[in-house]
């Protein structure tokens, strides 16, 4: 393991994940919402579905719908060069979505295969609709701490269709040049080439200045609980329009959410599908 760390960091972290895998699997028993211990596979899977369906569909959110009328300047067809570049940057070894298509499958496509994938993306782009598999997430519960039989002691990660993520990344690359000039300079989160270190440096300089000139510094730390899971989508569309994302580009983003749904995969079993009406799609390149 030490040799892996010195010679190949990727192999080192693969070893770490393998050693931790036992801690990340959910238990075969779980408490119901009323505190009853469930032991049968059907009841356990049903409870996980109930838990994540409630978690991903909070009721206290606004659902303002925006009317689409304007035409975006970015309305040209998706090129094979765009798709090829995105596919080339896919990372191998990632879990597949509901369609079981792995990144290695896409990375091995020849020119004809990439042409087919580009054609599929353009069908979605022109029609404003995407395959249902692209709108379906597979939620996998990962244990955090505490009693393993309580659903609230797990966090869910969502696995999405890889072809759908390629399409989403193409859209993200078209959106970024539109919104980037409108974002405040102070924001470092979710922006290329920026991160926590930039903010720590800024804070350090501010504190140095306060000590030098004997001036007080007021800081506020805000942590919003499940913030991304509770974003009202109607408001999100309005914000995108304000930032200049309109027409076919906005329609393409919305198409990924039109029939958004998920299922829970636990201990080799899958739950029934349930609709997700609120929040951003976990694991999507368009989401923070």
Secondary structure as UniProt FT lines:
FT   HELIX           2..7
FT   HELIX           9..24
FT   STRAND          30..31
FT   TURN            33..34
FT   STRAND          37..38
FT   HELIX           41..55
FT   HELIX           80..88
FT   TURN            92..93
FT   TURN            98..99
FT   HELIX           103..107
FT   HELIX           111..127
FT   HELIX           132..135
FT   STRAND          136..143
FT   TURN            148..149
FT   HELIX           151..153
FT   STRAND          154..159
FT   HELIX           162..179
FT   HELIX           180..182
FT   TURN            185..186
FT   TURN            189..190
FT   TURN            192..193
FT   HELIX           196..213
FT   TURN            225..227
FT   HELIX           228..230
FT   HELIX           233..242
FT   TURN            243..244
FT   HELIX           247..255
FT   TURN            256..259
FT   STRAND          261..266
FT   TURN            267..268
FT   STRAND          269..270
FT   STRAND          274..275
FT   TURN            282..283
FT   TURN            285..286
//
